[in-house]
Every structure is written in structure tokens, then in C-alpha cells.
Amino acid sequence: MTEALALFCSDLHLTSQVPSCREAFGWLGAQESMLQVLIDTANKADVPLCIAGDIFHKPKEEPVVESLIIRMLNKLKRGCYAIPGQHDLPGHSIKRIQESSYNVLVQTGLVTHCPQYEPLKQQQAVLHSIPYGAEIPFPEYVYNNLILMAHQMVYTVEPFPGAPESGNVSAIYKKLKHYRMAVFGDNHQGFIHTKKDKIILNCGVAIQRTRAEIDYIPHCYLLLSDFTIKKMALPTTTKFVKKVDSKTDEQFNVFISTLREKQEVSLSFRENLKKMLEQIQADQDLQDMVWNIMEECNE
């Protein structure tokens, strides 16, 4: 009989700061609705919620945001396992985790931090998690159906010019000899990739927060005991602000295609943005939009 083992998600980026592309009214409510779907889905399946990093958008979020997620996590029947992403850590450093809103959740007891070999449903699978910045480890113990949960950039298609080749799924599979499955956060575009009997799941962002995510449908992922994965849609919205006009939209498409075709990987990504904007003589609206996206993504 097939049973549900865990519900995976990542990149919640909870924040009191309203993204520039979202309407201010109802922003906290939208985040609560997303959390409610996660809670209800986990409880209905009778499984723990597993968050692969970036619960918060900033390491030290406002009390209203901390209060929101604490209130929601209190509703979970099977608890929550999590790891910090770079957005959860002051200075992106695990050494400063004590200063973070993420650590507030850990101290409440509602979140189990970086579980080491946590059994899922009578050891039908075992969860082994590592925080942001850690290398994929050779497991200390070998289990059947060992699942890695980590927060690092993993991709099938290069997400930005000059993305590290170490994040290509081909490179990742080489590190998964003793793992049945690996679950990642960081790349905001979710995907499921399989190779023989192994699976890479990248959860993607949980809520539309930037202009790049306007047409994106966020999901959470229910893992079953036969290692099939059921995608579950999370709430979306069509109410966005500061939409660009057709001229700027056309310029943006030119900008993207130029950047893809003429990328100089020796330059930083930010310098490439500046160079390409100058090259296509982008108007101020387009420049503002691009730099806002950069800020929203905390590049």
C-alpha cells in the first residue's frame, strides 16, 4: 500500500516588506493563505512539512511575520523539519544563526533544525539535511531510501549567465551515490528530474514575489512511499502593480536575448546587467524594473 511520507517546499521568503510587483493590501494575508495550504496538505496526508531553506526573506524579520508562521506551524500534526537558506542567515553565515528569525522558530520547538537521519513513516525513508553553504556529504550511515535536503542552486537549464557548473543536475547526480533522492531550495523555478532510480526535486518559490514570477505557478510536493511525487499547486494571484508598457516589455525581451547570446562570463552578473542595459539604450522604466528585480532577489 502506497503511503505519503513527507511534504516538501522551499523559498517561502516570508516578509513584511511588500514586493514592488504586489499590491500592498492583503500581502500578509496572501502569505498566510500560502502557509494554510501547506499546513492543510501536510495534515491531510498525515506527514511532516519539510522546508528546504529560505523560510524568511531577511535574516531578522519583523515580529508580525515571526508571529504569523509560529501561529501557522502550531497547527501542524506531524511537525516541521527545516534547514536555513542564505536569506535566513545574517551575513549568509551559519555561525550567526543565533541572531536570526529562523532560530526563533527553532527555539519554539515547532521546527526541527537540520535533522540527521530522521526516519519517515517507520523508516520507509530517512531524511538527512544540511544547511546552506554545506557540501553534499558522504553519509555517515547508509540507509535504504536516504533523502538529502539542501539549499543550493541546482538547475537543468542555466538559470542565469555564468551559473556554476557544479549546480547542473549532471554534476549533482555524481554526488548522490548513497541517496535515493535529493530535495533542494534556492532556484525559484521548481522541477523534478529523474535518472535511473534517483530523483532530484527542486521545490521552487512558494509564492509569487517578483516580476519574474508573475506567470509562475508555485507548488509543494508530496512524496509517496513508492517514490512518486504528487505536485500540489499553491495559491497564485493576478493582482500585480507597476506593469511595464509594451515598449519597455519589448526592450526587456531584447535585453534578455542579448544577455543570453553575448554573455561575458568573466564579468559579474551585475556588471553584465549594467552593460546590456547600456547596449540596448534601455529607458528609465526598464532600468528601474531590472534593478528592482535584482533587489527583490537579493542579488
C-alpha positions as CSV (number, residue, x, y, z in Angstrom):
1,M,0.0,0.0,0.0
2,T,1.4,3.4,-1.0
3,E,1.7,5.9,1.8
4,A,2.6,9.6,1.9
5,L,6.0,10.2,3.6
6,A,6.6,13.9,3.6
7,L,5.5,17.2,2.1
8,F,8.4,19.3,0.6
9,C,8.6,23.0,-0.2
10,S,11.2,25.8,-0.1
11,D,11.7,29.5,-0.6
12,L,8.7,30.9,1.3
13,H,10.6,34.2,1.7
14,L,8.1,35.4,4.3
15,T,8.4,39.2,4.8
16,S,6.6,42.2,6.0
17,Q,8.1,44.2,3.1
18,V,5.6,44.3,0.2
19,P,7.3,43.3,-3.1
20,S,7.1,46.1,-5.6
21,C,5.1,44.0,-8.0
22,R,2.4,43.1,-5.4
23,E,-0.4,45.2,-4.1
24,A,0.2,46.3,-0.5
25,F,-3.3,45.5,0.6
26,G,-3.5,41.8,1.5
27,W,0.1,40.9,1.3
28,L,0.3,39.4,4.7
29,G,-3.0,37.6,4.1
30,A,-1.6,36.2,0.8
31,Q,1.4,34.7,2.8
32,E,-1.0,33.3,5.4
33,S,-3.1,31.7,2.6
34,M,0.0,30.0,1.2
35,L,1.0,28.7,4.6
36,Q,-2.5,27.5,5.3
37,V,-2.4,25.4,2.1
38,L,0.9,23.9,3.2
39,I,-0.4,23.1,6.7
40,D,-3.7,21.6,5.4
41,T,-1.9,19.5,2.8
42,A,0.6,18.1,5.3
43,N,-2.1,17.4,7.9
44,K,-4.5,15.7,5.4
45,A,-1.6,13.4,4.3
46,D,-0.5,12.9,7.9
47,V,3.1,13.8,7.1
48,P,5.7,16.3,8.3
49,L,6.3,19.6,6.4
50,C,9.9,19.8,5.2
51,I,11.2,23.2,4.2
52,A,14.4,23.3,2.1
53,G,15.6,26.8,3.1
54,D,14.7,30.5,2.9
55,I,11.7,30.5,5.2
56,F,12.3,34.2,5.7
57,H,13.3,36.8,3.1
58,K,15.5,38.6,5.6
59,P,17.5,37.1,8.5
60,K,15.8,39.3,11.0
61,E,12.2,39.7,10.1
62,E,9.5,41.8,11.8
63,P,7.7,40.3,14.8
64,V,4.4,40.3,12.8
65,V,6.0,37.8,10.4
66,E,7.5,35.6,13.1
67,S,4.2,35.6,14.8
68,L,2.4,34.6,11.6
69,I,4.4,31.5,10.9
70,I,4.6,30.4,14.6
71,R,0.8,30.6,14.7
72,M,0.5,28.5,11.5
73,L,3.2,25.9,12.4
74,N,1.3,25.3,15.7
75,K,-1.4,23.7,13.5
76,L,0.8,21.0,12.1
77,K,0.1,17.5,13.3
78,R,3.4,15.9,12.3
79,G,5.8,18.8,12.8
80,C,8.2,20.6,10.6
81,Y,11.8,19.8,9.5
82,A,13.8,22.7,8.0
83,I,17.2,24.0,7.0
84,P,18.3,27.6,6.7
85,G,18.9,29.2,3.3
86,Q,21.1,32.2,2.8
87,H,18.2,34.6,3.3
88,D,17.7,33.1,6.8
89,L,21.3,33.7,7.9
90,P,22.8,37.0,8.9
91,G,25.7,37.6,6.5
92,H,24.8,34.3,4.9
93,S,26.8,32.7,7.8
94,I,25.6,29.6,9.7
95,K,27.9,30.9,12.5
96,R,25.4,33.7,13.1
97,I,22.3,31.6,13.2
98,Q,21.6,32.6,16.8
99,E,20.8,36.1,15.6
100,S,18.1,35.0,13.2
101,S,14.4,34.8,12.9
102,Y,14.9,31.2,11.8
103,N,16.5,30.4,15.2
104,V,13.4,31.9,16.8
105,L,11.4,29.2,15.1
106,V,13.8,26.5,16.2
107,Q,13.7,27.7,19.8
108,T,9.9,27.5,19.9
109,G,10.3,23.7,19.2
110,L,8.0,24.0,16.2
111,V,10.8,23.5,13.7
112,T,13.4,20.7,13.9
113,H,16.6,22.1,12.5
114,C,18.7,20.1,10.1
115,P,17.5,16.6,11.1
116,Q,20.3,14.0,10.9
117,Y,18.9,10.7,9.6
118,E,15.3,11.4,10.6
119,P,13.0,8.3,9.9
120,L,9.9,9.0,7.8
121,K,6.9,6.6,8.3
122,Q,8.6,3.7,10.1
123,Q,11.8,4.2,8.2
124,Q,10.3,3.7,4.8
125,A,12.7,6.6,4.1
126,V,15.3,8.6,6.1
127,L,15.8,12.3,5.9
128,H,19.3,13.7,6.0
129,S,19.5,17.5,5.9
130,I,22.4,20.1,5.6
131,P,22.2,23.9,5.9
132,Y,23.1,26.5,3.3
133,G,26.8,26.6,2.5
134,A,27.5,22.9,3.3
135,E,28.8,20.5,0.7
136,I,26.8,17.4,-0.1
137,P,28.2,14.9,2.4
138,F,29.2,11.2,2.1
139,P,26.6,9.8,4.5
140,E,27.9,8.5,7.8
141,Y,25.3,5.8,7.8
142,V,23.8,4.0,4.8
143,Y,20.1,3.6,4.7
144,N,17.6,2.4,2.2
145,N,15.8,5.3,0.6
146,L,18.0,8.0,2.1
147,I,16.8,11.5,1.2
148,L,19.1,14.6,1.1
149,M,17.6,18.0,1.8
150,A,19.8,21.0,1.0
151,H,19.7,24.7,-0.1
152,Q,21.9,25.3,-3.1
153,M,21.5,26.4,-6.7
154,V,20.6,23.3,-8.8
155,Y,19.3,23.5,-12.3
156,T,18.5,21.7,-15.6
157,V,18.7,24.8,-17.7
158,E,21.2,27.5,-16.8
159,P,19.2,29.9,-14.7
160,F,21.5,32.9,-15.3
161,P,24.6,33.5,-17.3
162,G,27.7,32.1,-15.7
163,A,25.8,29.9,-13.3
164,P,28.3,27.5,-11.6
165,E,28.5,24.2,-13.4
166,S,28.5,22.4,-10.0
167,G,24.8,23.2,-9.9
168,N,24.0,21.3,-13.1
169,V,22.0,18.2,-12.3
170,S,24.6,16.1,-14.1
171,A,27.2,17.2,-11.6
172,I,24.8,16.8,-8.7
173,Y,23.9,13.1,-9.5
174,K,27.6,12.3,-9.2
175,K,27.4,13.2,-5.5
176,L,24.2,11.2,-4.8
177,K,25.6,7.6,-4.9
178,H,24.1,6.7,-1.5
179,Y,21.0,8.8,-1.8
180,R,17.7,7.8,-3.4
181,M,16.5,11.4,-3.7
182,A,17.7,14.9,-3.2
183,V,15.5,17.9,-2.4
184,F,16.7,21.4,-3.0
185,G,15.7,25.0,-2.5
186,D,17.3,28.2,-3.9
187,N,16.4,28.0,-7.6
188,H,12.9,29.7,-7.7
189,Q,11.9,27.6,-10.7
190,G,10.6,24.2,-9.5
191,F,11.3,21.0,-11.3
192,I,11.5,17.2,-10.9
193,H,14.4,15.4,-12.6
194,T,15.0,11.6,-12.6
195,K,17.9,9.5,-13.7
196,K,17.6,5.7,-13.4
197,D,16.4,5.1,-9.8
198,K,17.4,8.6,-8.4
199,I,15.4,11.7,-8.2
200,I,16.3,15.4,-7.9
201,L,13.4,17.7,-6.7
202,N,13.9,21.4,-6.8
203,C,10.9,22.9,-4.9
204,G,10.9,26.4,-6.4
205,V,9.4,29.5,-4.8
206,A,6.2,29.1,-2.7
207,I,4.6,32.5,-3.6
208,Q,4.8,34.9,-6.5
209,R,7.0,37.7,-5.1
210,T,8.9,39.2,-8.1
211,R,8.1,40.2,-11.6
212,A,10.0,37.2,-12.9
213,E,7.4,35.0,-11.1
214,I,4.2,36.7,-12.3
215,D,3.4,33.8,-14.7
216,Y,4.9,31.1,-12.4
217,I,2.6,28.6,-10.5
218,P,4.2,27.7,-7.2
219,H,3.9,24.1,-5.9
220,C,4.6,21.9,-2.9
221,Y,5.5,18.3,-3.4
222,L,4.0,15.2,-1.7
223,L,6.4,12.3,-1.6
224,L,4.8,8.8,-1.6
225,S,6.4,5.6,-0.4
226,D,6.9,4.3,-3.9
227,F,8.9,7.5,-4.6
228,T,6.4,9.0,-6.9
229,I,5.8,12.7,-6.3
230,K,2.5,14.5,-6.4
231,K,2.6,18.2,-7.2
232,M,0.2,20.4,-5.3
233,A,-0.5,23.9,-6.5
234,L,-0.1,26.8,-4.1
235,P,-2.2,30.0,-4.2
236,T,-1.5,32.5,-7.0
237,T,-2.7,36.0,-7.8
238,T,-3.3,38.1,-10.9
239,K,-3.2,41.3,-9.0
240,F,0.1,42.9,-9.7
241,V,1.2,46.6,-9.8
242,K,3.7,48.6,-11.9
243,K,3.2,46.6,-15.0
244,V,5.5,47.8,-17.8
245,D,4.2,49.2,-21.0
246,S,4.7,47.4,-24.3
247,K,7.7,49.5,-25.3
248,T,9.5,48.6,-22.1
249,D,8.4,45.0,-22.3
250,E,9.8,44.8,-25.8
251,Q,13.1,46.3,-24.6
252,F,13.2,43.7,-21.7
253,N,12.9,40.8,-24.2
254,V,15.8,42.3,-26.2
255,F,17.8,42.7,-23.1
256,I,17.3,39.1,-22.1
257,S,18.1,37.7,-25.5
258,T,21.2,39.9,-25.8
259,L,22.4,38.8,-22.3
260,R,22.0,35.1,-23.2
261,E,23.8,35.4,-26.6
262,K,26.6,37.7,-25.6
263,Q,27.4,37.0,-22.0
264,E,31.0,37.5,-20.9
265,V,31.4,35.1,-18.0
266,S,34.5,36.9,-16.8
267,L,32.3,39.8,-15.6
268,S,30.0,39.7,-12.6
269,F,26.3,39.2,-13.3
270,R,25.5,42.7,-12.0
271,E,28.1,44.2,-14.4
272,N,26.6,42.3,-17.3
273,L,23.2,43.7,-16.4
274,K,24.6,47.2,-16.5
275,K,26.5,46.6,-19.7
276,M,23.5,45.2,-21.5
277,L,21.2,47.9,-20.3
278,E,23.6,50.5,-21.8
279,Q,23.9,48.5,-25.0
280,I,20.2,48.4,-25.8
281,Q,19.8,52.0,-24.5
282,A,17.1,51.0,-22.0
283,D,14.8,53.7,-20.9
284,Q,14.4,54.5,-17.2
285,D,11.3,52.4,-16.7
286,L,13.2,49.3,-17.9
287,Q,16.3,50.1,-15.8
288,D,14.2,50.6,-12.7
289,M,12.4,47.3,-13.3
290,V,15.6,45.3,-13.8
291,W,17.3,46.8,-10.7
292,N,14.1,46.2,-8.6
293,I,14.2,42.6,-9.6
294,M,17.8,42.4,-8.5
295,E,16.9,43.9,-5.2
296,E,13.9,41.6,-4.7
297,C,16.1,38.6,-5.4
298,N,18.7,40.0,-3.0
299,E,21.4,39.6,-5.7
